[in-house]
Amino acid sequence: MIRPLLIILLFTQFCQLPLKYTEVVRKEKHFITFNVHQDTIPKDKILKKLLTEKLKNSSDYKDKIDLSYIYALDMQLEKAEEILLDLVRIDKNTEAYLNLSRLYYIMNDYDKIKYAFRDLVAFDLEKEREKEHLEFLNVLKEFNNLFNLGKDEDFITESITEEKEKEKGKLEEEEDIETLDENGKPIRKKSYDAYIVTQEQKIQIQHILNVLKNKKRINERIIVLAELENVAGFERMAYDTLSEYYFKKRDFGPAAAYYEKILRAFPYDKKSLLAMTQISHENGNYRSCLLYGNSLLKNGTGKELQDIQYYLADSHFKLQRYKEALAVISKSSESSKTDYYFLVLWRDTLLVLNQADKISELKPYIYKLKENGVSIQEETFLFPLEKEGKELYSNILRGN
């Protein structure tokens, strides 16, 4: 009895995958079709077979796409994929790529989306995408020199020296490469330059990006943009979109990598500097936070300035540079001083500097917080003003 049950269980497990995707495919609204739609496909097996044979014998790409759709609905996914791949690789057909991308997305096969895109635009992106760590360190060095952050950033200079030695050999080995077009003209130099695409390819790529954006196929668009970061004319769009995408997801690793790429080309890009200030602070890289944030103080406004002032003051505090923290706090805007967490930082900084008598300066801002509907207990917040609270708080903050 056990063996038949085992066979039934295995069969059920095996069938779950296609059954699961059948429902998803049939409900999918993003497939492009022309003369065939789900409600127009004959339910009669003979009529459906006749329609299928007719489409098979057609050389029209529209009929081929319609045929692939019928196969997809019937869960003959390999046949659907084969038709669409041929249209992508041979005919460079945009509609076929969009359908193929959606099919792969439904099947959670994200790598195939990018491989199909490479087949469509016919360039090879297998080349390693270097992060150019040396350039990033030079950006930090520039900020260090510009804002005179002092000896605390000596580690940057040491890192740059080490990286220069590592990169020296690599750069010397780089060979000039001239890829010639059909007229014998070079279309790119240096193996690390951006890939060049034709105007026709640019139009096709832009159309795909627009369709994916308009149809809210966000994740598919992200996969395509990741393939375009080394393609001339699309680099900045890719960096901007990818950095923002990962930043909103709080996936700070890839977000920082893309913001760094923007800053290599545009060292004073405000949006990237602000994002890197926040990322550095949240990751506990307080020295980097100071490097990025200081460059924004003069041009920051509103909520943006309020955030910068908090990140800078808190970074100084975390680095035990309490006087510097208080200096930032003292120069901060009125809006910053009506933020609860900023007031906590201000109070704690005064305590560590043995200036508890100045905590009373916070009272007007506490009242403003209350007026704005913030629930705050004045007695608890100002507890360090009491004799028994001063020593306790000071010891806690100093780590004693």
N, C-alpha and C positions, 0 to 999 in steps of 0.2 A: 504493500500500500504506500510505503514511503516513496518508492521510485516514481510512480505515476504522479504523486503530488509534487515531487521535485521537478519533474518535466513540465508540469502545468505552471509552477512558479517561474521557472526559467523562461518559458514561452511568454508569460505575462510581462516579465521584466523586459524581454526583448521587444515586445510590442509597444511598450509605454512610450518610447522615444518617438517613433513615427506618429503615433496617435496624438501625442502632446503637440507636435509641430503641425499636424494636419489642421487642428482647430485654429492655431495662430495664423497659418498661411491663408486659410479661408476667410478669416476676419481682416486680413491685411488690406489696407486701403491705398498703400503707396505704390503698388505695382502698376507699371504703365502698360496698357493694352490699347489695341486699335479697333479691330472689328469683332473681338471676342471679349465678353464679360461673363462674370460668374453666372448671372441669371439668364444668359443667352446660350450657354453651352447645353446642347441636347442631353436630356437625361436618358433617352433611349440609347442603348449600347451600340446599335447598328448605326444610327445617325451620328453619334459621337465619333465612331470609328471612321465614317466617311469624311467627317470634317477634319479629323486628325490627318488622314491620308492626303487630303487636299492641301492642307498647310505644309505637310512634309515635302510635297512636290513643288512648292513655290520657292522662287528665288528672292522674293520680296522680303526685306528685313522685317517689315511689319508683321507679316505672316509668321516669320520665324519666332518673333517675340511673343506673338499670340500662342504659338504652339508650346513654347517654353512655359507659358502661364498655365496651360492645360495640364502639362506634365507636373508642374509644381502642385497644383490642386489635387492631382492624383497621387502625390507624394513620390513621384518618379523623379526625385531631386537630381540624380546624376545626369539624367537625360536633359533636364531643364538647364543644369549648370553647363553641360557640354555645348548646347546651342548658344547660350549667352556668352560663354567664353570665346567661341569662334567669332561671334559678332564683335566682341571687344578687341580681340587680338588681330583679326584680319581686317575688319571693316572700320575699326575704331569708333564704334557706334555708342553714342552717349546714353541713349535710352536703355540699351542692353546693359551698360555698366551700372546705371542707377537701379535696375531690377536685380542685377547680380549682387550688388552691394546690399540691397535690402534682404535678399535671400540669405546671404552669409550672416547678416546681422541677426536675423531671426534664429539662425542655427548657432549663434554665439561663436562664429568662426571669424574673429576680427582680423587675424593675420591675412586671411584670404582677401579681405576688402582692400588692403593696401597692395597686395600682389596684383590684384585685378586692375587697380588704378595705375600701377607701373606698366602693366601690359597696354593699357589704354593710351597713355601719353608717351610710351616708348622711350623712357629714359631709365637708367639704372641708378638706384639709390642705395645699393648695397654697400657703397663706400662708407667707411667709418665716419661718424659725425663727431668731430673732436670738440671738446668743450672749451679748449683754449684757456686752460686754467691760468697760464702766465698772464694773459691779457686781463683777466679778472683781477688778479693781484695788482696789476699796474693801475687799474681803476681805483682800487682801495688806496694805493700809494698816492695817487693824485689828490684824493679827498684829504688824506692825511696832511699833505703839504699845504693844501689850500686853506684848511681850517685849523692848522697848528695844534693838533691834538696831542702832540708831544711824545715823550719817550714811551708812553704806554703802547704805542703802535709800532715799536721797533721790531716786533715779531713779523710785521708785514715785509719790511726790508729784508730780513733774514730769509723769509719764505721765497721772496722774489729771486734772491741770489741763488738759492738752491734750484728753483725751477729753471732759471736761465741756463744753468749747467746741464740740466736734463734735456732741455729743449734745443740746446745749441747743435748737438749732433743731428737731431731729427731735421731741423730746418736746413742744415747744410746738405742733407741727403735729398731734399725735395728737388725733383726734376721738372723743368718746364715741359708742359704738354700743349701741343697745338692740335686741336681737333678741327678738321677741315669740313666745310659744308660742300654741297654739290658743285659750287662754283670755285672751290679751292681756297676759300677764305677761312681764316681761323675763327672759330666761334667761342673758344674759351682758352685761357692760359692759366697755368698753374693748377696742379691737381686738386687744390683745396678751394678753387673758386666755385661760385654758384653755377648750377646747371642752366644752360640757355635753352629756351623753348621758342618755337615759332609763334608768330602772331595768331595763326589759326589754332594752335594748341592753347595759347593764352585765353582765347575766346571760349574754347571748349571747357577749360578748367574753371573759368569764371562762371560759366553757365551751370556747371555741376555744383559749385559752391553756393550759387544763388538758389538753385532748386532745393538743396539740402537745408539751407537756412529758412526758406519760405515754408517748407513742409515740416519744419521743426525736427528734422532728423539730426539732432545736435551731435550725438556720439559718432555717427558716420562722418559728419563734417569735420570733427576733431581728428579722426583718423586720416582723412585726406590732407588736412592742413599740416599734420605732422610729417607728411611726405613732401610738403612744399616748402619746408623751411630752408632748403638749400637750392631752391629754384628761383632764378632771377625774376624779379617783379612781384614775387609773392612772399618774400622773406619777412617783411615787416608785418604784413597781415597775419602771417602764421604766428610770429612771435607774440603779437598783441593779443590775438584770440586765445592761443594756447596758455599764455601766462595768466590771463584773466580767468579762463576756464578752471585751471588747477587751483588758482588762488581762492576762488569762490567755493571750491570743494575742500578747501583747507589742506590740500595736498601740497605742502610747501616745498618739497624737494624739487619736483619738476617745475613748479611755478617759479622758484628762485633761479633755476637754470635758464629759463626763457627770459626773465627780467634781466639777468646778467648779459645775455646776448644783445638785448636792446641797448643796455648801458654801454656796451663796447662801441657801438656805432653812434649812440646819442647819450653821452655821459651825463647830460643834465635833463634827461627826460623826467618830468615831474611825477607822472603817474608811476613809473617804474621805481623811482627813488622812494616814493611814499610806501609802495608795496614792500620794497626791500627793508625799509625801516621797520615796518610792522613784523615782517617775517623774521628778521634778525632778533627783534625783541622777544617774540613768542618762542623762538628757538633757544633763547638764552645767550645769543651772541651779542652781548651788550656793546662791545667795542665796535663791531660792524654797524650796530644800530646808530651809534654816535656819528660814525663816518657818513652814513646815508642821510640821517636826519638833520644834521647841522646845515647841509646844503639847502634845506627847504625852509628854514626859519624865516628868511627875508621875504619869500614869495608866498608863504602859506596863508590861507584865509579860512574863516569859519570853522566848521567841524574838523576840517583837514588840519588846520593849525593847532586846534585843541588836542588832537591825537598826537601830533608831532611833539608838542611840548610835554605831554605826559610820558611818551616813550623815552625822550631824552632825559627828563628828570629822573625817571625810574631807573634808567640804565646807569646814570651816574650813581644813584643810590645803591644799586646792586653791586657796583664796582667799588663801593665804599668811598666814593668821592662825594662826600656829603655837602661840602661847601659849594661844589659845582652844581649839585642837585638843587640846593637852595637858590643859587643864582638864577637858574632856569625858571624855578617856581616864581621868584620875585618879579621876573620880567614877563610872566605869562599873562594871557588875556583874561578879562573878567569872565568870559564864558568858560574858560578852563577851570577857574576857581569855584565855579558852581557845579562841578562834577564831583560826585561822592568819592570816587577812587582817587581823584587828584587831591581832595582834601585830606584823605587818609595818608597819602604820601607826604603831603606838606606837614601834617601833624607829626608823623614819624621822623621826618628829617629834622624838625626842630628839637625833638626829644633826644636824638642821637647827638646833636650838637650842643646839648645842655642848655637849650633856649626854650624850656617849657613855659616860661613866663610870657612868651609871644604867641602861645596857642590861642589866647583870647582873640587874636586878630582874625581867627577863622569864624567867630560867632556870626558876623553879618552874612557870611556865605551859607552857614548852616540854616539860618532863617530863610534865606532865598530858596534853598532846597526844599524846605518845608512848604513854602508858599507854592512851589511847583508840584506839590503832591508827593514828594519823596518821603517815605517813612524812615525817620531817623531819630533815635533817642539821644537827645543832647547830653544827658547825664552820662550815658555810656561812652559816647564819642569823646567827651571832654574829661573823662575819668583821670587822665594823666595830670590834670590841673590840681587834683587833690594830692595831698602830701603822700598818701600811701600808694598812689598810682604812679608817681614820677619814677621812683627807683625800679619798680616792677617792669614798667614798659621799657625803660632805658636798657635794662639788663636783657630783656627778651630780644630787642632789636639788635643789640650788639652781639647776641649769641652767647651770652653768659648764663 
